[in-house]
């Protein structure tokens, strides 16, 4: 049984028995995997700090055919997110990215674009510029939904087909397939502003680093984040634990 070595991003760990951990991790070449890290909870573990949430590592593991759980051999830490833990907003954003990635991606299905997306938004958070965490979480949410195939068109009402180019207003609700005009959704609605729709198209065209000079606060695209979180929760059929924490920052 050959050892595989992959660049990986640690998503979550779960205690198992007295000293072991079950680790969910996203690899560049094999997609999302789960593995057993033996004795990882002991003080002198060979894994060190490499299994912390969203650590970027070079993971060595064995993966038997027809087995869902790999055996982790070791991991070499490339970059830690440890210094971001002192920033509460950044820490919650990291938890959100990990939760969405772990729940949205199917196991053992290569998705290098998603892997590169996570690395890019982590780089952006590390830059520490004003508004960077909110740029990162908005950009990540949009592309996570798009790469998963759950992003609807925003230019037309899914109810009647009316064009929603400004000044037409667009609305949404949790159980709708996309955005709706005011005639199709007269009550019980949230609005997706023209500004947020324009930002969506900008984020489709530009890498997240290009938004470094764009003024951005928590309120920027807040309606778009709500819309995207609802799309994610509908896709995974559960509520995200980190979503309300994110909006309470």
C-alpha positions as CSV (number, residue, x, y, z in Angstrom):
1,X,0.0,0.0,0.0
2,X,1.7,3.2,-1.3
3,X,1.8,6.4,0.7
4,X,0.1,9.3,-0.9
5,X,1.4,12.9,-0.3
6,X,-1.0,15.8,-1.0
7,X,-1.3,19.4,-0.3
8,X,-4.2,19.7,2.0
9,X,-6.3,22.1,4.1
10,X,-7.5,20.7,7.5
11,X,-11.3,21.3,7.9
12,X,-12.3,19.6,11.2
13,X,-11.1,17.1,13.7
14,X,-13.2,14.8,16.0
15,X,-11.8,13.1,19.1
16,X,-11.8,9.3,18.8
17,X,-11.1,7.0,21.7
18,X,-8.4,8.2,24.2
19,X,-5.7,9.7,22.0
20,X,-6.8,9.6,18.3
21,X,-8.5,12.1,16.0
22,X,-10.7,11.7,13.0
23,X,-9.7,14.4,10.5
24,X,-11.7,15.9,7.7
25,X,-9.3,17.5,5.1
26,X,-9.5,18.9,1.6
27,X,-6.7,17.8,-0.8
28,X,-5.7,19.5,-4.0
29,X,-5.6,16.2,-6.0
30,X,-8.1,13.9,-4.3
31,X,-10.9,16.2,-3.0
32,X,-12.3,16.0,0.5
33,X,-11.2,13.0,2.6
34,X,-11.5,11.7,6.2
35,X,-8.7,10.0,8.0
36,X,-7.6,8.6,11.3
37,X,-4.6,10.2,13.1
38,X,-3.4,7.7,15.6
39,X,-2.1,9.2,18.9
40,X,-2.6,12.7,17.6
41,X,-3.9,14.0,21.0
42,X,-0.8,13.0,22.9
43,X,1.7,15.7,23.9
44,X,4.5,14.4,21.7
45,X,2.4,13.7,18.7
46,X,4.2,13.5,15.3
47,X,1.4,15.7,13.9
48,X,2.3,18.7,16.1
49,X,0.1,21.7,15.3
50,X,-0.5,20.6,11.7
51,X,-4.1,19.4,12.5
52,X,-5.4,22.8,13.6
53,X,-8.5,24.1,11.8
54,X,-7.6,25.4,8.3
55,X,-3.9,24.6,8.6
56,X,-2.4,24.4,5.1
57,X,-0.2,21.2,5.2
58,X,1.5,18.6,3.2
59,X,-0.3,15.4,4.3
60,X,1.0,11.9,4.1
61,X,-1.6,9.1,4.3
62,X,-2.6,5.6,3.2
63,X,-5.9,5.1,1.4
64,X,-7.0,1.6,0.9
65,X,-9.3,0.8,-2.0
66,X,-13.0,0.8,-1.1
67,X,-12.2,2.4,2.3
68,X,-13.7,5.7,3.2
69,X,-11.3,6.4,6.1
70,X,-7.6,7.0,5.3
71,X,-4.8,6.4,7.8
72,X,-2.8,9.6,8.3
73,X,1.0,9.1,8.6
74,X,2.3,12.6,9.1
75,X,1.7,16.2,8.1
76,X,4.2,19.0,7.3
77,X,2.8,22.4,8.2
78,X,3.1,24.9,5.4
79,X,1.0,27.7,7.0
80,X,-0.9,28.0,10.2
81,X,-3.9,30.3,10.9
82,X,-2.9,30.5,14.6
83,X,-2.2,34.3,14.7
84,X,-5.7,35.0,13.4
85,X,-7.3,33.6,16.5
86,X,-6.8,36.9,18.4
87,X,-9.2,38.6,15.9
88,X,-12.7,37.3,16.8
89,X,-14.2,38.3,13.4
90,X,-11.4,36.6,11.5
91,X,-11.7,33.5,13.7
92,X,-15.5,33.2,13.1
93,X,-14.9,33.6,9.3
94,X,-12.4,30.7,9.5
95,X,-14.9,28.6,11.3
96,X,-17.5,29.5,8.6
97,X,-15.2,28.6,5.7
98,X,-14.3,25.3,7.3
99,X,-18.0,24.4,8.0
100,X,-19.2,25.3,4.5
101,X,-16.4,23.5,2.8
102,X,-16.9,20.4,5.0
103,X,-20.6,20.3,4.4
104,X,-20.9,21.4,0.8
105,X,-18.3,19.2,-0.9
106,X,-18.9,15.5,-1.6
107,X,-16.2,13.1,-0.4
108,X,-13.4,11.9,-2.7
109,X,-14.3,14.2,-5.6
110,X,-11.4,16.3,-7.0
111,X,-12.2,20.0,-7.0
112,X,-9.0,21.9,-7.4
113,X,-10.9,25.2,-8.1
114,X,-12.5,25.0,-4.6
115,X,-9.1,24.2,-3.1
116,X,-7.6,27.3,-4.7
117,X,-10.6,29.4,-3.6
118,X,-10.0,28.5,0.0
119,X,-6.3,29.3,-0.2
120,X,-7.1,32.6,-1.9
121,X,-9.6,33.8,0.7
122,X,-7.2,32.7,3.5
123,X,-4.4,34.8,1.9
124,X,-6.8,37.7,1.8
125,X,-7.7,37.4,5.5
126,X,-4.0,37.2,6.3
127,X,-3.4,40.5,4.6
128,X,-5.3,42.2,7.4
129,X,-6.6,45.2,5.4
130,X,-9.7,47.1,6.6
131,X,-12.8,45.1,5.6
132,X,-10.7,42.1,4.4
133,X,-12.7,39.5,6.5
134,X,-16.0,40.7,5.0
135,X,-14.6,40.8,1.5
136,X,-13.2,37.3,2.0
137,X,-16.4,35.8,3.4
138,X,-18.6,37.4,0.7
139,X,-16.3,36.3,-2.1
140,X,-15.9,32.8,-0.6
141,X,-19.7,32.3,-0.2
142,X,-20.4,33.4,-3.8
143,X,-17.9,31.1,-5.4
144,X,-18.7,28.2,-3.1
145,X,-22.3,28.3,-4.2
146,X,-21.3,28.8,-7.8
147,X,-18.7,26.0,-7.9
148,X,-21.2,23.7,-6.2
149,X,-23.7,24.4,-9.0
150,X,-26.3,26.1,-6.8
151,X,-26.0,29.7,-8.0
152,X,-29.1,30.9,-9.9
153,X,-29.2,33.7,-12.4
154,X,-29.9,37.1,-10.9
155,X,-30.9,39.0,-14.1
156,X,-34.5,37.6,-14.3
157,X,-37.4,36.7,-12.1
158,X,-37.6,32.9,-11.7
159,X,-41.4,33.2,-11.3
160,X,-42.4,35.1,-14.4
161,X,-39.2,35.7,-16.3
162,X,-39.3,39.5,-15.9
163,X,-35.9,41.2,-16.5
164,X,-34.5,42.4,-13.2
165,X,-32.0,44.9,-14.6
166,X,-32.0,48.1,-12.5
167,X,-34.2,50.0,-11.7
168,X,-36.2,46.7,-11.3
169,X,-36.0,45.4,-7.7
170,X,-35.1,41.8,-6.9
171,X,-36.3,39.8,-3.9
172,X,-35.7,36.4,-2.4
173,X,-37.0,34.0,0.2
174,X,-35.5,30.8,1.7
175,X,-37.6,28.3,-0.3
176,X,-37.4,30.0,-3.7
177,X,-35.1,28.7,-6.5
178,X,-33.8,32.2,-7.3
179,X,-34.7,35.9,-7.2
180,X,-38.2,37.1,-7.8
181,X,-39.8,40.4,-8.8
182,X,-42.2,42.3,-6.5
183,X,-45.2,40.9,-8.3
184,X,-44.2,37.3,-7.7
185,X,-43.2,37.9,-4.1
186,X,-45.3,40.7,-2.6
187,X,-44.7,39.9,1.0
188,X,-42.4,38.0,3.4
189,X,-39.3,38.9,1.5
190,X,-35.7,40.1,1.6
191,X,-34.4,42.4,-1.1
192,X,-31.2,41.8,-3.1
193,X,-30.0,45.3,-3.8
194,X,-28.8,46.5,-7.2
195,X,-25.4,47.3,-5.6
196,X,-25.0,43.7,-4.3
197,X,-26.0,42.3,-7.7
198,X,-23.4,44.5,-9.4
199,X,-20.8,43.3,-6.8
200,X,-21.7,39.7,-7.7
201,X,-20.7,40.3,-11.4
202,X,-17.5,42.0,-10.3
203,X,-16.6,39.0,-8.1
204,X,-17.2,36.7,-11.0
205,X,-14.6,38.6,-13.0
206,X,-11.9,39.5,-10.5
207,X,-9.8,37.6,-8.0
208,X,-10.4,38.4,-4.3
209,X,-7.1,40.2,-4.1
210,X,-8.4,42.8,-6.5
211,X,-10.9,44.0,-3.9
212,X,-8.2,45.1,-1.5
213,X,-8.7,48.8,-2.3
214,X,-12.5,48.5,-2.5
215,X,-14.1,50.1,0.6
216,X,-15.9,47.3,2.4
217,X,-17.6,47.0,5.8
218,X,-19.8,44.4,7.4
219,X,-22.8,46.1,5.9
220,X,-21.5,45.8,2.3
221,X,-23.3,43.0,0.5
222,X,-24.9,41.8,3.8
223,X,-28.1,41.0,1.8
224,X,-26.0,39.0,-0.7
225,X,-24.5,37.0,2.2
226,X,-27.9,36.2,3.5
227,X,-29.0,35.1,0.1
228,X,-25.9,32.9,-0.3
229,X,-26.2,31.3,3.2
230,X,-29.8,30.4,2.4
231,X,-28.6,28.7,-0.8
232,X,-25.9,26.8,1.1
233,X,-28.3,25.7,3.8
234,X,-30.8,24.5,1.2
235,X,-28.1,22.5,-0.6
236,X,-26.8,20.8,2.6
237,X,-30.3,20.5,4.1
238,X,-29.2,21.8,7.5
239,X,-28.6,25.2,9.2
240,X,-25.1,26.4,9.4
241,X,-23.9,26.8,13.0
242,X,-21.5,29.6,12.1
243,X,-23.8,31.8,10.1
244,X,-25.6,33.6,13.0
245,X,-22.2,34.0,14.8
246,X,-20.8,35.6,11.7
247,X,-23.6,38.2,11.4
248,X,-23.3,38.9,15.2
249,X,-19.6,40.0,14.9
